[in-house]
Amino acid sequence: MDLKSLNKINDYVWEIPKTGEMRVPGRIFASERLVSDMDEKVREQVMNVAMLPGIQTASLAMPDAHWGYGFPIGGVAAFDPKEGGIISMGGVGFDISCGVRTMKTGMTREEIMPNLAKLVDELFRRVPAGVGSEGLIRLTPSQIDEMLLGGAAWAVQNGYGVEEDLEYIEEHGRVEGADPSAVSETAKKRQYRETGTLGSGNHYLEVQVVAEIYDEQAAQAMGLKKEDVVISIHCGSRGLGHQIGTDYIRALADAAQRYNLPIRDRELASAPIDSEEGRRYFGAMSAGINCALANRQVITHLVREVFLDVYPEARIKMLYDISHNTCKVETHTIDGKKKRLYVHRKGSTRAWGPGRMELPMEYRNIGQPVLIGGTMGTASYILIGTEEGMRQAFGSACHGAGRAMSRTQAKKRLHGREVIKALAEQGIIVRGHSYSGIAEEAPEAYKDVTEVVEATHQARLARKVAKVKPLACVKG
Amino acid sequence: MDIQYETFEHEADIGIRGFGETIEEAFSNAARAMYSVMFDISSIRPVVERTVTVAAPDTDLLLIEWLNALLALSDIERMVFSEFEVKIYGGRLQGRAMGEPLDRKRHGAVVEVKAATLHMLKVERIDGGYVAQCVVDV
């Protein structure tokens, strides 16, 4: 991106001035290097979002922003229904509520190492992953509706996990406003055997070790020490979520025309929040969020079972669960006034600062844990939300590394078997269902997550607490 | 035309492109391109047939509807496809997809396609025929 087209606010905040039909300015949070490496299309997409009715304060891009579908990936925008605000399918994407969940194990690296290979083999065998994998649960249409209303709470009621898990999930594992009647039969049929499956692509299950602590106090509140072993899963709402996206991109692209919305790009597929189409999408998308939360909860249960079989002394407790493709109703203070806004985060993690009553007790004074996934060879990060992030970005942060190589390039240059061998030499065990899939997801195919996290920290969107490194990775 | 289908590069996902002397043939080949992202399609035997009917106000959207209907069908019926036949009448498409039940190992499953998107979506005339393309979200 051409830096001359931006106003530098400080070393980590860049403004796209409000011009033409933009209702608000654009704002990019990134280091000079990250912002100059961003595609010009990111700027264009941030500007397109800034033109949408009811947008508040600014159209935002996180440090890992790249060219997306309508919204940039890494795009954040909040809309007020009272000011004609819209809801956009492009601001959520196809993998509704894709996210990361991290669990503590109560064990250290030293304790885990003797049986690590066995653990990974069992996780690989018992947690369904990869193209066409099937979950152990089969859901009838009425059970699917219950799951869409109940989210992770539904899963716990059905024996997948414990009540305490729910406290450590955004909205306690279940968003309000889900409307199963707005979800198509096709979407529900796709979910019939997919609950409790990891998926493929960049989704993973990792056994990780805490390699570094940056903030002792926050780490203590989270119950994390150096050398502790944690497990992270990255996955989303499976076939049901994808089908909701597919169904509503058409419906909302049509609605945008009907309501004469100033849409530059039909991928922004939007409708007024206060319209039949907008309400239906919100209801379906919220059901998709609950589906993703139920999915991660069922996987948590499987992980727990496997862990206890291999290490009877393990105690799997939730650290937190975040979603990075959502639109949620949140209260934010804009120009001194409290407003109820529809906050879209497309490839961005909610990062609420301290003091929010919605956070579990342990985190209320430090801020919300923000889980940022890296690659299977590098590192992932745990951060916490900040006051400044609330003011600057509706409490939002980055979501991951972003690709450096296209999938085609990665497959041409790298081979799955060699990637596995190279990682094994670094002491990282990788199990996957596809060698090509592993080549596409090789660490070399991604940008450096550390730089993205550093920019997030420096821009004060969220503060670094810990770095975790993979010991083992299960890929779809 | 020499090339029937191909994939093209995209930053985060992957583009698919089908060529043909007619729009119908380009649509069939675009479907093959999409399945080639997910599987080794040379391993998929065209022994079972399914039919798909979709409609859309323009040819671009018809391509997306076609590809997404196939993805849903594959997901629901656990089927994979390698050969396709398409007929377009006005805004309606009737398609036949030939394949077999999914066998993850034998079909060389690589990655799931979540959806065919409107991104870089294009159905147009080129020298000697038509091209039909879009980016798929993986």
Chai-1 contact restraints between the chains, C-beta under 6 A:
chainA,res_idxA,chainB,res_idxB,connection_type,confidence,min_distance_angstrom,max_distance_angstrom,comment,restraint_id
A,H66,B,E11,contact,1.0,0.0,6.0,A-B,restraint_1
A,W67,B,E11,contact,1.0,0.0,6.0,A-B,restraint_2
A,Y69,B,T117,contact,1.0,0.0,6.0,A-B,restraint_3
A,Y69,B,H119,contact,1.0,0.0,6.0,A-B,restraint_4
A,F94,B,K114,contact,1.0,0.0,6.0,A-B,restraint_5
A,F94,B,A115,contact,1.0,0.0,6.0,A-B,restraint_6
A,F94,B,D137,contact,1.0,0.0,6.0,A-B,restraint_7
A,D95,B,K114,contact,1.0,0.0,6.0,A-B,restraint_8
A,V131,B,A109,contact,1.0,0.0,6.0,A-B,restraint_9
A,V131,B,E112,contact,1.0,0.0,6.0,A-B,restraint_10
A,G132,B,L102,contact,1.0,0.0,6.0,A-B,restraint_11
A,G132,B,R104,contact,1.0,0.0,6.0,A-B,restraint_12
A,T186,B,A72,contact,1.0,0.0,6.0,A-B,restraint_13
A,K189,B,I76,contact,1.0,0.0,6.0,A-B,restraint_14
A,R190,B,D75,contact,1.0,0.0,6.0,A-B,restraint_15
A,R190,B,I76,contact,1.0,0.0,6.0,A-B,restraint_16
A,S200,B,V111,contact,1.0,0.0,6.0,A-B,restraint_17
A,S200,B,E112,contact,1.0,0.0,6.0,A-B,restraint_18
A,G201,B,V111,contact,1.0,0.0,6.0,A-B,restraint_19
A,G201,B,V138,contact,1.0,0.0,6.0,A-B,restraint_20
A,G239,B,D75,contact,1.0,0.0,6.0,A-B,restraint_21
A,H242,B,K114,contact,1.0,0.0,6.0,A-B,restraint_22
A,H242,B,A115,contact,1.0,0.0,6.0,A-B,restraint_23
A,G245,B,A115,contact,1.0,0.0,6.0,A-B,restraint_24
A,T246,B,N68,contact,1.0,0.0,6.0,A-B,restraint_25
A,T246,B,A115,contact,1.0,0.0,6.0,A-B,restraint_26
A,R266,B,L118,contact,1.0,0.0,6.0,A-B,restraint_27
A,E267,B,L118,contact,1.0,0.0,6.0,A-B,restraint_28
A,R403,B,E11,contact,1.0,0.0,6.0,A-B,restraint_29
A,R403,B,A12,contact,1.0,0.0,6.0,A-B,restraint_30
A,S406,B,E9,contact,1.0,0.0,6.0,A-B,restraint_31
A,R407,B,I14,contact,1.0,0.0,6.0,A-B,restraint_32
A,T408,B,E9,contact,1.0,0.0,6.0,A-B,restraint_33
A,S434,B,A109,contact,1.0,0.0,6.0,A-B,restraint_34
A,S434,B,V110,contact,1.0,0.0,6.0,A-B,restraint_35
A,S436,B,V110,contact,1.0,0.0,6.0,A-B,restraint_36
A,G437,B,V110,contact,1.0,0.0,6.0,A-B,restraint_37
A,G437,B,V111,contact,1.0,0.0,6.0,A-B,restraint_38
